Amino acid sequence: MAISDMLESTDTTAATTTTLPHTGSDLRKRPAAAVTREVSDCTSKIKDSESDDSARESVTYSGSEDSLLGKSCEDDRNHTGAAIESENRTTTVNDGGKKIANSQDRGTDFNAAKLSYRPSAPAHRRIKESPLSSDLIFRQSHAGLFNLCIVVLVAVNSRLIIENLMKYGWLIRTGFWFSSRSLRDWPLLMCCLTLPIFPLAAFIVERLVQQKYISEPVVVLLHVIITTASVCYPVFVILRCDSAVLFGVVLMLFACIVWLKLVSYAHTNYDMRALTKSIEKEDVLPSSLNPDYPHNVSFKSLTYFMVAPTLCYQPCYPRTPALRKRWVVRQLLKLIIFTGVMGFIIEQYINPIVKNSQHPLKGNLLYAIERVLKLSVPNLYVWLCMFYCFFHLWLNILAELLRFGDREFYKDWWNAKTVEEYWRMWNMPVHKWMVRHIYFPCLRNGISKGVASLIAFLVSAVFHELCIAVPCHMFKLWAFIGIMLQVPLVMITNYLQNKFRNSMVGNMIFWFIFCILGQPMCVLLYYHDLMNRKGQTE
């Protein structure tokens, strides 16, 4: 009965809709005066129909002139009242049209619902894939699963922290950040403070060649001597002093950065001199190059370059308009927090695991695999914190203080499908330096792309070995071998990527090599070799 009543009301509404909306549409189409006259006539008709016969009699039997004048005045008053009433009637008709239209829409929706959800209506109309199928898995959002992974990581790592504290206690020593033994490393501090001597010497050489006091071969020889001394000097100081490994690594990193900057400074100025000579010979040059060499050799530009977060020299850099002081303070707080997190993970997790392990190449194979797998997770956390602290926080802080504009210090290397993509994206300052000063110069001199890439990896392997082997006072070449093994890994991952044509396969292979076969193995190898060296020394 309820349904039948609803259908009857729907039919009644539809019948009403067929009458009034048509009138409303006619009213909207016609001019306003015509609408007013029509509505007033309609109102007068309604009033005439409601009036008694006496009104008609008064009109019939009034034949005098006065009665006619009275009738005309009365008609004027009626017309005036009808015009005022017509406006109200028009508004009422419009509101009624809207209400009828809304009721018509509800009726249409109800009719559509009656037809769409009947038992005989088809429930399957087209071909669809499951959300986790291979065709759709990368075309939709996985924000919920990402949140689930975060919750699981927080829960699992919280349990591991509690378990570690219950098993080992608080392992961070009071002298973790600074102790009396650190005073023995003052020669390393003095060496670090004297490194600016080498950029000053390079600037003097450039000023001399600008004044044409020395020839081009002499300039090249002097730059080779300066850049070589900038690396050999810290190596000599570290090997002569029994310093801590951490301070030695920091000094070697500074020395390598100075070397890379000096090479870029000398190479760029050499190229500018060549461009200046080409202009004098009226050769055609690309408009994007700046051959104005004599005005670019300034001590101010060299000073800014040596402290700027870049390894590629150029006379001027893109600059930001202003310094954000509050932003710098926030980034400094983040830097302190994440540095503390790194120290906690190293002292509380990595040190106990490494001390309770054996040499991975000399002990039981299964035990070595277990130690490597156990070490892989905290080592990955430390590496990610180090990356975030240095490449994101510190370099952005330095760039903000210097108003350095180009802040692409890294790309989305975590999405790398091959090892080659990872090395191109994770350290953009070094990548730009390699491309600018090694790779393309090799190509311009007729060297093939494969050999040029091999030379770039060779330079990287040498500096990785220097930064680790010199502070440890031993040369086992583990870092050198690890970097050179990237060359076959590049070819293997490129082959797998071309074969499977799936970004997930290549990315999983990259993370497996990065997390398990790479850094944890190097940490164990260097730790046990370092402990063996100290044991033999004692």
Number of C-alpha atoms within 10 A of each C-alpha: 6 7 8 9 10 12 15 12 13 19 13 12 16 16 11 14 17 12 10 16 18 13 15 17 12 12 19 13 10 11 10 12 10 11 18 21 15 15 20 23 16 14 20 16 12 11 11 13 10 9 11 10 10 9 10 11 10 12 12 9 9 13 10 9 9 10 14 13 11 13 15 12 12 12 12 12 12 15 17 13 14 21 20 13 15 21 16 12 17 17 11 12 17 19 13 15 19 14 12 19 16 12 16 17 12 13 19 13 12 14 13 11 11 11 12 13 11 10 8 8 10 9 10 7 6 5 5 8 10 9 12 11 9 10 10 12 13 12 10 9 9 11 9 9 10 11 11 12 12 12 11 12 12 12 11 11 11 12 12 13 14 11 12 15 14 10 9 11 11 12 15 14 8 8 10 9 10 9 9 7 10 13 11 13 16 13 16 21 14 11 16 16 10 12 19 14 11 20 22 15 15 23 19 14 20 22 17 14 15 16 9 10 9 14 11 12 8 12 18 14 10 15 22 15 13 20 23 14 16 23 21 11 13 24 20 11 17 25 15 11 16 14 22 16 16 11 17 28 19 14 23 24 18 17 24 19 18 22 21 19 23 27 22 19 24 21 17 19 20 17 13 19 18 14 19 18 13 14 14 9 9 9 10 8 12 6 7 6 9 14 20 14 18 15 9 17 17 13 14 10 15 22 14 16 21 19 14 19 21 22 25 23 24 15 19 10 15 10 13 13 9 10 13 12 11 9 11 18 12 12 17 15 12 16 21 11 12 17 17 14 15 20 16 16 17 19 15 20 22 21 14 14 17 20 12 8 17 19 18 19 11 8 11 12 13 10 14 19 14 13 20 26 16 17 24 22 16 19 22 16 16 21 15 13 18 18 16 17 22 16 21 17 21 19 20 23 24 15 21 20 15 17 19 21 14 14 17 14 19 16 14 10 17 13 17 23 23 26 25 17 18 20 17 18 20 19 17 19 18 20 18 16 19 23 16 15 17 16 23 16 14 18 14 9 8 10 14 13 13 12 13 19 18 16 16 18 19 17 15 18 21 16 17 21 19 22 21 24 22 19 23 23 19 14 15 14 17 19 25 22 15 18 19 18 13 17 17 11 16 17 14 14 21 17 14 16 19 12 9 11 11 12 14 15 15 23 20 15 17 23 18 12 13 16 20 19 15 17 20 23 24 15 17 23 19 21 19 17 16 16 12 12 14 10 9 8 7 6
